[in-house]
Amino acid sequence: MAHLGTRGANAAAFDHWESRAGDPQLHTHMVIANRVQRITDGAWVTLDSRTLY
């Protein structure tokens, strides 16, 4: 497996203060876009998400 330099990773975090049942439960959801830009040629490629999991 090759590791290449990238740029342009995008993520967003959303804070929630309650559970689905309405009970107090502070937690954060994070969404990470599965696309990054390769430094070598500028192409947008898919991340290998096994590292994130």
The first five atom37 places (N, CA, C, CB, O) and aatype in JSON, in Angstrom:
{
  "aatype": [12, 0, 8, 10, 7, 16, 1, 7, 0, 2, 0, 0, 0, 13, 3, 8, 17, 6, 15, 1, 0, 7, 3, 14, 5, 10, 8, 16, 8, 12, 19, 9, 0, 2, 1, 19, 5, 1, 9, 16, 3, 7, 0, 17, 19, 16, 10, 3, 15, 1, 16, 10, 18],
  "atom_mask": [
    [1, 1, 1, 1, 1],
    [1, 1, 1, 1, 1],
    [1, 1, 1, 1, 1],
    [1, 1, 1, 1, 1],
    [1, 1, 1, 0, 1],
    [1, 1, 1, 1, 1],
    [1, 1, 1, 1, 1],
    [1, 1, 1, 0, 1],
    [1, 1, 1, 1, 1],
    [1, 1, 1, 1, 1],
    [1, 1, 1, 1, 1],
    [1, 1, 1, 1, 1],
    [1, 1, 1, 1, 1],
    [1, 1, 1, 1, 1],
    [1, 1, 1, 1, 1],
    [1, 1, 1, 1, 1],
    [1, 1, 1, 1, 1],
    [1, 1, 1, 1, 1],
    [1, 1, 1, 1, 1],
    [1, 1, 1, 1, 1],
    [1, 1, 1, 1, 1],
    [1, 1, 1, 0, 1],
    [1, 1, 1, 1, 1],
    [1, 1, 1, 1, 1],
    [1, 1, 1, 1, 1],
    [1, 1, 1, 1, 1],
    [1, 1, 1, 1, 1],
    [1, 1, 1, 1, 1],
    [1, 1, 1, 1, 1],
    [1, 1, 1, 1, 1],
    [1, 1, 1, 1, 1],
    [1, 1, 1, 1, 1],
    [1, 1, 1, 1, 1],
    [1, 1, 1, 1, 1],
    [1, 1, 1, 1, 1],
    [1, 1, 1, 1, 1],
    [1, 1, 1, 1, 1],
    [1, 1, 1, 1, 1],
    [1, 1, 1, 1, 1],
    [1, 1, 1, 1, 1],
    [1, 1, 1, 1, 1],
    [1, 1, 1, 0, 1],
    [1, 1, 1, 1, 1],
    [1, 1, 1, 1, 1],
    [1, 1, 1, 1, 1],
    [1, 1, 1, 1, 1],
    [1, 1, 1, 1, 1],
    [1, 1, 1, 1, 1],
    [1, 1, 1, 1, 1],
    [1, 1, 1, 1, 1],
    [1, 1, 1, 1, 1],
    [1, 1, 1, 1, 1],
    [1, 1, 1, 1, 1]
  ],
  "atom_positions": [
    [[0.85, -1.17, 0.0], [0.0, 0.0, 0.0], [0.89, 1.23, 0.0], [-0.97, 0.0, 1.22], [1.83, 1.33, 0.79]],
    [[0.61, 2.17, -0.89], [1.38, 3.4, -0.99], [0.74, 4.51, -0.16], [1.52, 3.84, -2.45], [-0.49, 4.6, -0.08]],
    [[1.55, 5.33, 0.44], [1.08, 6.51, 1.16], [1.5, 7.72, 0.35], [1.65, 6.56, 2.62], [2.69, 7.94, 0.12]],
    [[0.53, 8.52, -0.09], [0.8, 9.68, -0.92], [0.41, 10.95, -0.2], [0.06, 9.58, -2.25], [-0.51, 10.96, 0.62]],
    [[1.11, 12.02, -0.48], [0.77, 13.32, 0.09], [-0.54, 13.83, -0.49], [0.0, 0.0, 0.0], [-0.79, 13.71, -1.69]],
    [[-1.37, 14.4, 0.36], [-2.67, 14.91, -0.07], [-2.94, 16.27, 0.56], [-3.8, 13.92, 0.29], [-2.25, 16.71, 1.48]],
    [[-3.97, 16.93, 0.03], [-4.47, 18.18, 0.62], [-5.97, 18.2, 0.37], [-3.75, 19.46, 0.01], [-6.49, 17.46, -0.47]],
    [[-6.65, 19.04, 1.09], [-8.07, 19.24, 0.82], [-9.0, 18.29, 1.55], [0.0, 0.0, 0.0], [-10.14, 18.11, 1.12]],
    [[-8.56, 17.68, 2.64], [-9.47, 16.83, 3.42], [-10.56, 17.71, 4.05], [-8.7, 16.04, 4.51], [-10.27, 18.79, 4.55]],
    [[-11.81, 17.23, 4.02], [-12.94, 17.99, 4.55], [-13.66, 17.18, 5.62], [-13.91, 18.37, 3.43], [-13.88, 15.98, 5.47]],
    [[-14.02, 17.86, 6.7], [-14.77, 17.21, 7.77], [-15.69, 18.25, 8.41], [-13.81, 16.59, 8.83], [-15.43, 19.45, 8.36]],
    [[-16.77, 17.76, 9.0], [-17.7, 18.63, 9.71], [-18.12, 17.93, 11.0], [-18.96, 18.97, 8.83], [-18.34, 16.72, 11.01]],
    [[-18.22, 18.7, 12.08], [-18.63, 18.15, 13.38], [-19.95, 18.79, 13.8], [-17.54, 18.39, 14.46], [-20.15, 19.99, 13.61]],
    [[-20.83, 17.99, 14.36], [-22.15, 18.44, 14.8], [-22.35, 18.03, 16.25], [-23.27, 17.87, 13.9], [-22.38, 16.83, 16.55]],
    [[-22.5, 19.0, 17.15], [-22.74, 18.72, 18.56], [-24.22, 18.48, 18.8], [-22.23, 19.87, 19.45], [-25.08, 19.2, 18.28]],
    [[-24.52, 17.45, 19.58], [-25.89, 17.16, 20.01], [-25.91, 17.11, 21.53], [-26.41, 15.81, 19.38], [-24.93, 16.69, 22.16]],
    [[-27.01, 17.54, 22.11], [-27.09, 17.62, 23.57], [-28.04, 16.59, 24.16], [-27.53, 19.0, 23.99], [-28.07, 16.41, 25.38]],
    [[-28.81, 15.9, 23.33], [-29.79, 14.94, 23.85], [-29.73, 13.64, 23.06], [-31.21, 15.52, 23.79], [-29.29, 13.61, 21.91]],
    [[-30.18, 12.57, 23.7], [-30.33, 11.3, 23.0], [-31.6, 11.34, 22.17], [-30.34, 10.11, 23.99], [-32.36, 12.31, 22.24]],
    [[-31.85, 10.31, 21.4], [-33.08, 10.25, 20.62], [-34.32, 10.21, 21.51], [-33.07, 9.03, 19.7], [-35.41, 10.62, 21.11]],
    [[-34.14, 9.72, 22.72], [-35.25, 9.64, 23.67], [-35.46, 10.96, 24.41], [-35.0, 8.52, 24.67], [-36.39, 11.07, 25.2]],
    [[-34.6, 11.96, 24.16], [-34.74, 13.25, 24.81], [-33.97, 13.37, 26.11], [0.0, 0.0, 0.0], [-34.06, 14.4, 26.79]],
    [[-33.21, 12.33, 26.49], [-32.4, 12.37, 27.71], [-31.13, 13.19, 27.45], [-32.04, 10.93, 28.18], [-30.63, 13.22, 26.33]],
    [[-30.59, 13.86, 28.5], [-29.35, 14.61, 28.33], [-28.2, 13.67, 27.96], [-29.01, 15.4, 29.61], [-27.94, 12.7, 28.67]],
    [[-27.53, 13.95, 26.87], [-26.41, 13.12, 26.44], [-25.57, 13.91, 25.44], [-26.91, 11.77, 25.8], [-25.81, 13.85, 24.23]],
    [[-24.6, 14.65, 25.95], [-23.73, 15.44, 25.09], [-22.86, 14.51, 24.25], [-22.85, 16.4, 25.93], [-22.16, 13.65, 24.78]],
    [[-22.89, 14.69, 22.92], [-22.06, 13.9, 22.02], [-21.87, 14.66, 20.71], [-22.69, 12.5, 21.77], [-22.6, 15.6, 20.41]],
    [[-20.89, 14.24, 19.95], [-20.57, 14.89, 18.69], [-20.54, 13.87, 17.56], [-19.21, 15.63, 18.78], [-19.95, 12.79, 17.7]],
    [[-21.17, 14.22, 16.46], [-21.11, 13.42, 15.24], [-20.1, 14.07, 14.32], [-22.52, 13.28, 14.55], [-20.05, 15.3, 14.23]],
    [[-19.3, 13.27, 13.62], [-18.34, 13.81, 12.68], [-18.5, 13.12, 11.34], [-16.9, 13.66, 13.21], [-18.57, 11.9, 11.26]],
    [[-18.54, 13.94, 10.3], [-18.64, 13.44, 8.94], [-17.34, 13.79, 8.23], [-19.88, 14.05, 8.19], [-16.92, 14.95, 8.22]],
    [[-16.7, 12.79, 7.63], [-15.45, 13.0, 6.9], [-15.71, 12.67, 5.44], [-14.28, 12.13, 7.49], [-16.12, 11.55, 5.12]],
    [[-15.47, 13.64, 4.56], [-15.65, 13.4, 3.12], [-14.61, 12.38, 2.65], [-15.53, 14.73, 2.32], [-13.45, 12.42, 3.06]],
    [[-15.04, 11.49, 1.79], [-14.16, 10.43, 1.32], [-13.41, 10.84, 0.05], [-14.96, 9.15, 1.06], [-13.22, 10.03, -0.86]],
    [[-12.99, 12.1, -0.03], [-12.24, 12.6, -1.17], [-11.12, 13.52, -0.69], [-13.19, 13.35, -2.15], [-11.31, 14.34, 0.21]],
    [[-9.96, 13.37, -1.29], [-8.82, 14.26, -1.04], [-8.13, 14.53, -2.36], [-7.82, 13.63, 0.0], [-8.33, 13.81, -3.34]],
    [[-7.32, 15.57, -2.39], [-6.62, 15.92, -3.62], [-5.16, 15.48, -3.5], [-6.71, 17.45, -3.89], [-4.46, 15.85, -2.56]],
    [[-4.7, 14.69, -4.48], [-3.31, 14.25, -4.51], [-2.4, 15.42, -4.84], [-3.12, 13.11, -5.54], [-2.71, 16.21, -5.73]],
    [[-1.29, 15.53, -4.12], [-0.34, 16.61, -4.36], [0.4, 16.41, -5.67], [0.66, 16.7, -3.2], [0.72, 17.38, -6.35]],
    [[0.68, 15.17, -6.04], [1.52, 14.89, -7.21], [0.9, 15.37, -8.52], [1.8, 13.42, -7.31], [1.61, 15.92, -9.37]],
    [[-0.42, 15.16, -8.71], [-1.03, 15.53, -9.99], [-2.32, 16.34, -9.85], [-1.31, 14.29, -10.79], [-2.93, 16.69, -10.85]],
    [[-2.74, 16.63, -8.61], [-3.94, 17.44, -8.39], [-5.25, 16.7, -8.57], [0.0, 0.0, 0.0], [-6.32, 17.31, -8.46]],
    [[-5.2, 15.4, -8.84], [-6.42, 14.62, -9.04], [-7.14, 14.4, -7.71], [-6.1, 13.25, -9.7], [-6.5, 14.23, -6.67]],
    [[-8.49, 14.42, -7.74], [-9.29, 14.12, -6.56], [-9.5, 12.62, -6.51], [-10.65, 14.88, -6.57], [-9.99, 12.03, -7.48]],
    [[-9.14, 12.0, -5.39], [-9.18, 10.54, -5.26], [-9.9, 10.15, -3.98], [-7.75, 9.95, -5.26], [-10.16, 10.99, -3.11]],
    [[-10.23, 8.88, -3.87], [-10.92, 8.35, -2.71], [-9.92, 7.96, -1.62], [-11.78, 7.13, -3.1], [-8.85, 7.42, -1.91]],
    [[-10.27, 8.24, -0.37], [-9.45, 7.82, 0.77], [-9.57, 6.32, 0.98], [-9.87, 8.58, 2.05], [-10.6, 5.71, 0.66]],
    [[-8.52, 5.73, 1.52], [-8.6, 4.35, 2.0], [-9.16, 4.43, 3.42], [-7.18, 3.62, 1.96], [-8.43, 4.72, 4.37]],
    [[-10.44, 4.18, 3.55], [-11.13, 4.41, 4.83], [-10.8, 3.39, 5.9], [-12.6, 4.43, 4.61], [-11.23, 3.55, 7.04]],
    [[-10.06, 2.34, 5.58], [-9.71, 1.33, 6.61], [-8.91, 1.97, 7.74], [-8.89, 0.16, 5.98], [-9.03, 1.55, 8.89]],
    [[-8.09, 2.97, 7.44], [-7.31, 3.66, 8.48], [-8.22, 4.45, 9.4], [-6.27, 4.6, 7.85], [-7.99, 4.49, 10.61]],
    [[-9.26, 5.08, 8.84], [-10.19, 5.86, 9.65], [-11.04, 4.97, 10.55], [-11.1, 6.71, 8.76], [-11.37, 5.34, 11.68]],
    [[-11.4, 3.79, 10.06], [-12.26, 2.9, 10.82], [-11.55, 2.39, 12.03], [-12.73, 1.74, 9.97], [-12.12, 1.62, 12.8]]
  ]
}
